[in-house]
C-alpha cells in the first residue's frame, strides 16, 4: 500500500506545481478510490474486533455490532 500512497502524493505535488494530464487525473482518482476502499476496510476490521465498555466495566457493545461479529465468527468456522 505504501507505493500507492507515494504515487498519490507524487501526483498531488505535480498537480500543484505543473498540473496533471487527463491520464494522470484519471490515475489519481483511481488511486484515491482504491486507497479509500483499503482504509475503510481497515476501519471495519478494527470495529468488528472491538468490544465497548462503559466506565463501570459493563459491555455496552451495540447489538447490531455483536450480531455482525457473530456472523463473521460463524463464517470463519
Order of alpha helices (4+ residues) and beta strands (2+ residues): alpha-alpha-alpha
